[in-house]
Amino acid sequence: MKLSPLDIYNKEFKKATFGYNVNQVDEFLEEVGLAFERLLKEVNALQDENERMKERLATYEEMEEKFERMLAAVQKTAREQTEQARKEAEVIIQKAEIKAEQIMKETKRKLQEEYRVLKELKGNKDLFKIRFRTLLESHLKMLEEDEELDIKTAEEDIAAGKFDLDE
């Protein structure tokens, strides 16, 4: 049975002899009706608040879902960017390694070329020394021969009497 405050206010009891005091019953029914009315208002207010809270909860749950989706998207983007950065770093490292290898090959080639030039210069130096020594020896021999010739000629001139002391 569902009671309303009006049911309580309008409730009438049959009068009996030696029954309850009518005024007291009416006053009590009035108090019960007011209390029941306050409780109904409170229940209605709590139900309204409950509905508002459910709506807010639904809003918050929607926001939570959106945040979770956003967080997942941000995490995915961060993973993708990290992976992209790792790949770019690998490419840069590979390029640097290739460049370093090229530089080493070029340096080795230049070093070999410089070594070849050095050997050639040493060979030229040795050849120059041999030629210069030969030239000096031949000039020395020519000087010695010329000196011997001069001495021989002088001896021949003295022997032939061609030597004039007055000259």
Buried (B, 14 or more C-beta within 10 A) or exposed (E): EEEEBEEBBEEEEEEEEEEEEEEEBBEEBEEBBEEBBEEEEEEEEEEEEEEEEEEEEEEEEEEEEEEEEEEEEEEEEEEEEEEEEEEEEEEEEEEEEEEEEEEEEEEEEEEEEEEEEEEEEEEEEEEEEEEEEEEEEEEEEEEEEEEEEEEEEEEEEEEEEEEEEEE
